[in-house]
Amino acid sequence: MADGDGLGEAATATASPPAPAPGLSPSLGWRERLRAGLAGTGASLWFVAGLGLLYALRVPLRLCENLAAVTVFLNSLTPKFYVALTGTSSLISGLIFIFEWWYFHKHGTSFIEQVSVSHLRPLMGGTESSISEPGSPSSNRESETSRQNLSECKVWRNPLNLFRGAEYRSCATAYVLLAEEEATTIVDAERLFKQALKAGETIYRRSQQCQHQSPQHEAQLRRDTNVLVYIKRRLAMCARKLGRIREAVKIMRDLMKEFPPLTMLNIHENLLESLLELQAYADVQAVLAKYDDISLPKSAAICYTAALLKTRTVSDKFSPETASRRGLSTAEINAVEAIHRAVEFNPHVPKYLLEMKSLILPPEHILKRGDSEAIAYAFFHLQHWKRIEGALNLLQCTWEGTFRMIPYPLEKGHLFYPYPSCTETADRELLPTFHHVSVYPKKELPFFIHFTAGLCSSTAMIALLTHQFPEIMSVFAKAVSMISRTCVEYL
């Protein structure tokens, strides 16, 4: 699940560009259409065949005589039997309902539905053969879907993650390990990172001199470059946490200027947060102009920072009552659209910014568009939203309007690709067990939970009525039995 370690991060990260226009799927051949039709009607054919077989064997099996015997037996039963029967049925269905509810909240799916799909559907002919020709359209679609799922569940190192041990030797990477794991304060971590920087610069210069000798030397140079950039970025974060924000900004700018190809390390997200702390909003806008591009990967930091800057221009004078009377101005419309864009990218963030959910310490790795990314963003950026008067008020009034534009977020997005369905599972692995993972879109209860709840309630009601009014319920049971017998005899 996790990506590489922090020294060689996500060079092949996939972007989240605006969603492409929906295209036409390739036409299927007659074999595929026939196979799909047979798969869809398999259950119906089994049902019709069963009814036909039952009708054909009604005489040899003496169904009418047996049904009459059953009716006589039922008429001889006392009301106490019906009370016991319905009470037992209510108890069993209640236990099934409780188990279904527990299983759904733990695994996010219905147990009965999962068993039905996994074991019963293949017996009913509801699945296609898993073997497909390498060049067939179905094989291509499966491989494309698997690649998309892998890209959606890509786990990134949190660019703002805490110094483990500090906040809750001659080898450069050894010093990095000591700074990350053994340092008990930010000052100790900074001291070790400076020692790592000296060793890393020496190794980097040596690798530069030998890079053209062989492909192995080129790979070693790339590795040493990643180590050096990582150390400098962590030194910048040390300076940021120790209050030397301008020094941190200078280190980050120098890194981005010296190593422009390494944008996948998300150094610009660290820079955005530091510039917001300095309230250098013009510089923040300049960084966004470069990195909030359609061809580059998006993140909650980029989308919500862009929304914050546009909100800043109108939030101090914004009033829902005034806006409802005169309508929204152009600047307010731009701010609302920016908020909707940010919420579509990561819908979990607003509840943390509005303190509707409690924050926890951010994880070391995050999932783009997931709850883990929302926690990491809100943990470090909530103060910037609070600093701007009225920003959280405007967010509170407008963020839920996003969901009207994307009624089916798992199928079709508005400005981005559809929301990935794998985020809940990945976030549960990244976040501590005591945290209640935010799920989007909110899952509806499966059919079998409703079914078992209704079955439990109805049988309990019948048991109560039978206990209170035994004569009436006995007459009712006999009437139902007679009607069933009449229908069978008519057939």
C-alpha positions in Angstrom: 0.0 0.0 0.0 2.7 2.5 0.8 4.9 4.0 -1.8 8.6 4.2 -1.6 10.4 5.7 1.4 10.7 9.5 1.8 14.0 9.7 -0.1 12.6 8.6 -3.4 9.1 9.8 -3.6 6.4 9.4 -6.3 8.2 10.1 -9.5 5.4 8.5 -11.5 2.5 10.1 -9.7 -0.6 10.5 -11.7 -2.4 13.8 -12.1 -6.0 14.6 -11.5 -6.8 16.8 -14.5 -10.2 18.0 -15.4 -12.5 15.2 -16.5 -12.5 14.6 -20.2 -15.7 14.8 -22.2 -17.5 11.5 -22.1 -16.9 9.5 -25.2 -18.7 6.6 -26.9 -17.7 3.1 -25.9 -16.6 0.8 -28.6 -19.4 -1.3 -30.1 -19.5 -4.9 -29.0 -19.7 -7.9 -31.3 -22.6 -10.3 -31.6 -20.8 -12.8 -29.3 -20.3 -10.2 -26.6 -23.9 -9.0 -26.8 -25.2 -12.6 -26.7 -23.0 -13.4 -23.7 -24.1 -10.3 -21.9 -27.8 -11.0 -22.6 -27.5 -14.6 -21.4 -25.7 -13.5 -18.2 -28.4 -10.9 -17.4 -31.3 -13.4 -18.0 -29.7 -16.4 -16.3 -31.5 -16.0 -13.0 -34.9 -15.4 -14.8 -34.4 -18.6 -16.9 -33.7 -20.6 -13.7 -36.8 -19.3 -12.1 -39.0 -20.0 -15.1 -37.5 -23.5 -15.5 -38.2 -24.2 -11.8 -41.9 -23.2 -12.1 -42.3 -25.3 -15.2 -40.8 -28.3 -13.6 -43.0 -27.9 -10.5 -46.1 -27.7 -12.7 -45.1 -30.7 -14.8 -44.5 -32.9 -11.6 -47.6 -31.7 -9.7 -49.5 -35.0 -10.4 -46.6 -37.5 -9.7 -45.6 -35.6 -6.6 -49.3 -35.4 -5.4 -48.9 -31.8 -4.5 -52.7 -31.2 -4.0 -53.0 -34.2 -1.6 -49.8 -33.2 0.3 -51.0 -29.6 0.6 -54.3 -30.8 1.9 -52.5 -32.8 4.6 -50.4 -29.8 5.5 -53.6 -27.7 5.8 -55.2 -30.2 8.1 -52.0 -30.3 10.2 -51.9 -26.5 10.4 -55.6 -26.4 11.4 -54.8 -28.7 14.3 -52.1 -26.5 15.8 -52.8 -24.3 18.8 -52.2 -20.5 19.0 -49.2 -21.2 21.3 -47.4 -22.9 18.5 -47.8 -19.8 16.3 -46.6 -17.6 19.1 -43.5 -19.8 19.5 -42.9 -19.9 15.7 -43.2 -16.2 15.1 -41.2 -15.4 18.2 -38.4 -17.7 17.2 -38.5 -16.3 13.7 -38.3 -12.8 15.1 -35.3 -13.7 17.3 -33.4 -15.3 14.4 -34.0 -12.5 12.0 -33.0 -10.0 14.7 -29.7 -11.8 15.2 -29.1 -11.8 11.4 -30.0 -8.1 11.3 -27.5 -7.3 14.1 -24.8 -9.3 12.3 -25.5 -7.6 9.0 -25.3 -4.2 10.6 -22.0 -5.0 12.3 -20.5 -6.5 9.2 -21.5 -3.5 7.1 -20.0 -1.0 9.5 -16.8 -3.0 9.7 -16.3 -3.9 6.1 -18.5 -1.5 4.2 -20.5 -4.2 2.4 -23.4 -6.6 3.1 -22.4 -10.1 4.2 -25.4 -11.8 2.5 -24.8 -9.8 -0.7 -21.1 -10.6 -0.7 -21.8 -14.4 -0.3 -24.5 -14.2 -3.0 -22.2 -12.5 -5.5 -19.2 -14.7 -4.7 -20.8 -18.1 -4.5 -24.4 -18.1 -5.8 -24.0 -15.9 -8.9 -21.4 -18.1 -10.6 -23.8 -21.1 -10.2 -26.6 -19.0 -11.8 -24.5 -18.1 -14.8 -24.1 -14.5 -13.8 -20.4 -14.0 -14.5 -18.5 -14.2 -17.7 -15.4 -16.2 -18.2 -12.4 -14.7 -16.6 -10.2 -15.8 -19.5 -10.1 -13.3 -22.4 -7.8 -13.1 -25.4 -4.9 -10.7 -25.0 -6.0 -8.4 -27.8 -9.7 -8.5 -27.1 -11.6 -5.3 -26.1 -12.6 -6.8 -22.7 -8.9 -7.5 -21.9 -8.0 -4.0 -22.8 -10.8 -2.5 -20.7 -9.8 -4.7 -17.7 -6.2 -3.6 -17.9 -7.1 0.1 -18.3 -9.5 -0.2 -15.3 -6.8 -1.9 -13.2 -4.3 0.9 -14.1 -6.8 3.6 -13.1 -7.5 1.9 -9.8 -3.8 1.7 -9.0 -3.4 5.4 -9.9 -6.4 6.4 -7.8 -5.1 4.5 -4.7 -1.6 6.0 -5.0 -0.3 6.8 -1.6 1.9 9.9 -1.2 4.3 11.0 1.5 2.7 13.8 3.5 4.8 16.9 2.6 4.0 18.5 5.9 4.3 15.4 8.1 5.6 15.8 11.6 9.1 15.0 12.8 8.5 11.6 14.5 10.1 11.6 17.9 10.7 15.4 17.9 7.1 16.4 17.9 5.0 13.7 19.6 27.4 8.9 11.1 29.1 9.7 8.2 26.3 8.3 5.9 23.8 11.0 5.0 20.8 8.6 5.1 21.9 7.4 8.5 21.8 11.0 9.8 18.4 11.3 8.3 17.2 8.2 10.1 18.5 9.5 13.4 16.9 12.9 12.8 13.6 11.3 12.0 13.5 8.6 14.6 15.8 9.5 17.5 15.6 13.3 17.8 13.4 14.4 20.7 13.3 18.1 19.8 13.2 20.1 16.5 16.6 21.6 17.5 18.2 18.1 17.7 16.6 17.1 14.4 18.0 20.3 12.7 21.5 19.5 14.1 21.4 16.0 12.7 20.0 17.2 9.4 22.9 19.7 9.0 25.3 16.8 9.6 23.4 14.9 6.9 23.6 17.8 4.6 27.4 17.9 4.8 27.7 14.2 4.0 25.0 14.4 1.3 26.7 17.3 -0.5 30.0 15.5 -0.6 28.4 12.3 -2.0 26.4 14.4 -4.5 29.5 16.1 -5.9 31.3 12.8 -6.2 28.3 11.3 -8.1 28.2 14.3 -10.4 31.8 13.7 -11.5 31.1 10.0 -12.3 27.6 10.2 -13.8 28.7 9.7 -17.4 30.7 6.6 -16.8 27.8 4.1 -16.8 24.0 3.8 -16.4 24.7 2.6 -12.8 26.5 5.9 -12.1 23.5 7.8 -13.5 21.1 5.9 -11.3 23.3 6.6 -8.3 23.3 10.3 -9.1 19.5 10.4 -9.2 19.4 8.6 -5.8 21.9 11.0 -4.3 20.0 14.0 -5.7 16.8 12.8 -4.1 18.6 12.4 -0.7 20.1 15.9 -0.9 16.8 17.5 -1.8 15.0 15.6 0.9 17.6 16.8 3.5 17.3 20.4 2.4 13.5 20.3 2.5 13.5 18.9 6.0 15.9 21.6 7.0 13.5 24.1 5.6 10.7 22.5 7.7 12.9 22.7 10.8 13.4 26.4 10.2 9.6 26.8 9.6 8.7 25.0 12.9 11.3 27.0 14.8 9.8 30.3 13.6 12.5 31.2 11.0 9.9 31.4 8.2 11.8 33.6 5.8 14.8 31.3 6.0 12.5 28.4 5.3 11.0 30.2 2.3 14.5 30.9 0.9 15.6 27.3 1.2 12.4 26.1 -0.6 12.8 28.7 -3.4 16.4 27.7 -4.0 15.4 24.0 -4.1 12.7 24.6 -6.7 15.1 26.7 -8.8 18.0 24.3 -8.6 15.9 21.1 -9.1 12.9 22.1 -11.1 12.2 18.5 -12.4 11.5 17.3 -8.8 8.0 18.9 -8.6 6.6 15.5 -7.6 8.2 16.0 -4.1 5.5 18.6 -3.5 8.0 21.2 -2.2 5.6 23.9 -3.5 3.0 22.8 -0.9 5.5 23.5 1.9 6.2 26.8 0.3 2.5 27.7 0.1 2.0 27.1 3.8 5.1 29.1 4.8 4.0 32.1 2.6 0.5 32.0 4.1 2.1 32.2 7.5 3.9 35.3 6.3 0.6 36.6 4.8 2.5 37.1 1.6 -0.7 36.5 -0.5 0.8 38.0 -3.7 3.6 35.4 -3.5 1.1 32.7 -2.8 -0.8 33.7 -6.0 2.4 33.6 -8.0 3.2 30.0 -6.8 -0.4 28.9 -7.6 -0.1 30.5 -11.1 2.8 28.1 -11.8 1.6 24.9 -10.1 -2.2 25.1 -10.3 -2.0 24.0 -13.9 -4.2 21.5 -15.8 -1.2 19.3 -16.6 0.1 19.0 -13.1 -1.2 16.8 -10.2 -3.7 18.5 -8.0 -3.9 18.4 -4.2 -6.0 19.7 -1.4 -3.4 22.3 -0.6 -3.5 23.7 -4.1 -7.3 23.7 -4.6 -8.2 25.0 -1.1 -5.4 27.6 -1.1 -6.8 28.9 -4.5 -10.2 29.0 -2.9 -8.9 30.8 0.2 -7.3 33.6 -1.9 -10.5 34.2 -3.9 -12.5 34.1 -0.7 -10.2 36.6 1.0 -11.3 39.3 -1.5 -15.1 39.1 -0.5 -15.4 37.2 2.8 -15.2 40.3 5.1 -18.3 41.8 3.5 -20.2 38.6 2.7 -23.6 38.1 4.2 -26.1 35.3 3.2 -29.1 37.6 3.7 -27.6 40.3 1.5 -26.6 37.8 -1.1 -30.0 36.3 -1.3 -31.6 39.7 -1.8 -29.3 41.3 -4.4 -27.6 38.1 -5.8 -23.9 37.4 -5.9 -21.3 39.7 -7.4 -18.7 38.6 -9.9 -16.0 38.3 -7.2 -18.4 36.3 -4.9 -19.3 34.0 -7.8 -15.6 33.3 -8.4 -15.0 32.6 -4.8 -18.0 30.2 -4.6 -16.9 28.4 -7.7 -13.4 28.1 -6.3 -14.8 26.5 -3.1 -16.9 24.1 -5.2 -13.9 23.1 -7.1 -11.9 22.5 -3.9 -14.8 20.5 -2.4 -15.2 18.4 -5.5 -11.5 17.5 -5.3 -11.5 16.6 -1.6 -15.0 16.7 0.0 -13.7 15.7 3.5 -11.8 19.0 4.2 -14.7 21.4 5.1 -15.8 19.3 8.1 -12.4 19.7 9.6 -12.0 23.4 8.7 -15.4 24.1 10.2 -14.6 21.9 13.2 -17.5 19.6 12.6 -15.1 16.7 13.1 -12.2 16.6 15.5 -8.7 16.7 14.1 -6.0 14.1 14.9 -2.2 14.2 14.2 -1.7 13.8 10.4 -0.3 10.5 9.2 3.1 10.1 7.6 1.5 9.1 4.3 -1.6 10.5 2.7 -4.0 9.5 -0.1 -5.0 12.2 -2.6 -8.7 13.1 -2.3 -9.0 10.9 0.8 -9.7 11.6 4.5 -6.0 11.3 5.3 -5.2 14.2 3.0 -8.0 16.3 4.5 -6.6 15.8 8.0 -3.1 16.7 6.9 -4.3 19.9 5.1 -6.7 21.1 7.9 -4.1 20.4 10.6 -1.6 22.9 9.1 -4.0 25.3 7.3 -6.9 25.8 9.7 -5.1 28.8 11.2 -4.8 30.5 7.8 -8.5 30.2 7.2 -9.3 31.6 10.7 -6.9 34.5 10.1 -9.0 35.8 7.2 -12.2 37.4 8.5 -15.4 35.7 7.2 -13.6 33.0 5.2 -15.0 30.1 7.2 -18.4 31.7 7.2 -18.4 31.8 3.4 -17.2 28.2 3.3 -19.9 27.1 5.7 -22.6 28.8 3.6 -21.5 27.4 0.2 -19.6 24.1 0.4 -22.6 21.8 0.4 -23.8 23.3 -2.9 -21.0 21.3 -4.6 -22.9 18.1 -4.3 -25.9 19.4 -6.4 -23.5 19.6 -9.3 -22.3 16.0 -9.0 -25.2 13.8 -8.0 -23.3 10.7 -9.0 -19.7 11.4 -8.0 -18.5 7.9 -8.4 -19.7 7.8 -12.0 -19.1 11.3 -13.4 -17.3 14.4 -12.0 -17.7 18.1 -12.9 -14.2 19.5 -13.0 -12.2 16.4 -12.1 -12.4 12.7 -12.7 -15.1 10.7 -10.8 -14.3 10.3 -7.2 -12.3 7.1 -6.6 -14.2 4.4 -4.8 -11.0 3.0 -3.1 -10.3 5.8 -0.7 -12.1 4.4 2.3 -10.1 1.1 2.3 -6.8 2.9 1.9 -7.6 5.5 4.5 -8.5 2.9 7.0 -4.9 1.5 6.6 -3.3 4.9 6.9 -5.2 6.3 9.8 -5.4 5.0 13.4 -8.2 2.7 14.4 -9.8 5.1 16.9 -10.4 7.6 14.1 -13.8 7.6 12.4 -12.9 7.6 8.7 -14.9 10.0 6.6 -16.7 8.3 3.7 -17.8 10.0 0.5 -20.3 9.6 -0.9 -22.2 8.4 2.1 -23.1 4.8 1.6 -26.8 3.8 1.7 -27.6 0.8 3.8 -27.7 -2.4 1.7 -30.9 -4.1 0.8 -30.5 -7.0 3.1 -30.2 -4.8 6.2 -33.6 -3.3 5.3 -34.9 -6.7 4.6 -33.8 -8.4 7.8 -35.0 -5.3 9.8 -38.4 -5.6 8.2 -38.5 -9.3 8.7 -37.6 -9.0 12.4 -40.2 -6.3 13.0 -43.0 -8.0 11.1 -42.5 -11.4 12.8 -42.2 -9.7 16.2 -45.5 -7.9 15.5 -47.2 -11.2 14.4 -45.9 -12.9 17.5 -47.4 -10.1 19.7 -50.7 -10.2 17.9 -50.9 -14.0 18.1 -50.2 -13.8 21.9 -52.8 -11.1 22.5 -55.5 -12.3 20.0 -55.0 -16.0 19.5 -58.5 -16.8 18.1 -58.4 -14.0 15.5 -54.9 -14.9 14.4 -55.8 -18.6 14.2 -58.7 -17.8 11.9 -56.4 -15.6 9.8 -53.8 -18.3 9.5 -56.4 -20.8 8.4 -57.7 -18.4 5.8 -54.2 -17.9 4.4 -53.8 -21.6 4.3 -57.1 -22.1 2.4 -56.3 -19.4 -0.1 -52.9 -20.9 -0.8 -54.4 -24.4 -1.3 -57.1 -23.0 -3.7 -54.4 -21.3 -5.8 -52.4 -24.5 -6.1 -55.4 -26.5 -7.0 -56.4 -24.0 -9.6 -53.0 -24.3 -11.3 
